[in-house]
Amino acid sequence: MTKNALHYIIAAMAFCLLSSAASAQPSRPRGPKLFVEPNRPVGKAQGAVPGRVAWIHAPGVAQWDGTTGLWVEDRWNRQATADRMISEMVATVAGERNARKGWRTLFSYFNSRHGKGRKGYSKGEKIAIKLNMNNAITHRDTIELNSSPFVTLALIRSLVNDGRVLPADITVCEPSRAITDSIHDKIHREFPEVTFIDNIGGEGRLKCEYYPERITYSAENGKMARGLAKCIADADYIINSALLKTHSGPGVTLTGKNWYGATDIALQWRRNAHNHVSPDKRNGKPAYKTFVDYIAHPDMGQKCLLFLIDGTYGSRDVNGAPRPKWRKPPFNGDWACSLIASQDALAADAVAMDLLIGEWPEFRSLNYCDEYLNEAASIPYPPSGTVYKRDGLPVTEPLGIMEHWNNPEERKYTAIDMVYKKINGGDE
């Protein structure tokens, strides 16, 4: 055997061994196609701490076994832990040591930005908490994932006890759906002066009223809803309380899509138009997005004090019970048990989006799910070429900061100031 032949045989054997070893390794799911590459920030950070996003993780706060009863029941959730999560979240978003100082800073930043001076909340100013009850069309509790009664109560407790907000100045609302008993009853027992407004009214809830033609769109938008809930438009401050979920079509349903429920859409979703909501699944060609108009609207995104994404359970599916549990670190087979919050609308959704992509990269609708964030962050020159308008005039500055982390393992950003805090969420 010649020397060259021997080298060829050795090289071939080495190649076969390497190929065999590679094939034995579990393949990593290919991630979705996205408009923005990792660690390529777009836009301008907003907030008392610019671009700050708080990720509060409390393993054990949500303990439903997935089959017994309903996940909203007291036995499956740790209220005291949810209270601590909200307090830590407020302090972290504001860059303060505690929630009392945190609320003061959040209000002060908001009012300063709106030309009211560095003042806090004042008695008589109204705060609307926009829930996500997309899966509720009656007041009866169901197994489907909607806003958590525990997180909502914790938020109101903190507003009242730490923020010194009068309960009578707080409205819990869901203009497009119904607020279920588990939320209404739990909060009403402790704070009877809090107002509840939903789409159907009755049983302690007021029926939502709307201002017609309050929403104008920056591009031809077909039959999209144009009426805006009065409880949203008349509020001095809004807290957008969304959910950590995927969604067929747009890919995710976070704070951007949660604004859709503030419009005068029908209770039955099949009766509503969804123009320019889903990204282009064929080739990722940039296009106008309604979510950007919602974020830019003076009575919607621009009136929002805080963007909160409830991931105490989180879900791979938009409908039905929360499922499945989250397998990857730092969740390790538990529910997500997380809250994501920011004063920057785009940064909040970007971090939550990265969590969903990191957990379920194979979910097909995630392709180009970041388009609305890229459009909003790229103003006044969005990729679609759309001239986004507010009160008839072009929006001239980015609506926040958009960035994807480097990878799901290290979770590092360069412009978004994401702070991860883990607290004990087990038995109390």
Buried (B, 14 or more C-beta within 10 A) or exposed (E): EEEEEEEEEEEEEEEEEEEEEEEEEEEEEEBBBBBBEBBEBBBBBBBBBBBBBBBBBBBBBBBBEEEEEBBBEEEBBBBEBBBBBBBBBBBBBBBBEEBBBBBBBBBBBBBEBEEEEEEBBEEEBBBBBBBBBBBBBEBEBBBBBBBBBBBBBBBBBBBBBBBBBBBBBBBBBBBBBBBBBBBBBBBBEEBEEBBBBBBBBEBBBBEBBBBEEBBEBBBEBEEBBBBBBBBBBBBBBBBBBBBBBBBEBBBBBBBBBBBBBBBBBEBEEEEBEBBBBBBEEEEBEBBBBBBBBBBBBEBBBBBBBBBBBBBBBBBBBBEEBBEEBBEEEBBEEBBBBBBBBBBBBBBBBBBBBBBBBBBBBEBEBBBBBBBBBBBBBBBEEBBBEBBBBBEEEEBEEBBBBBBBBBEBEEBEBEBBBBBBBEBEBEEE
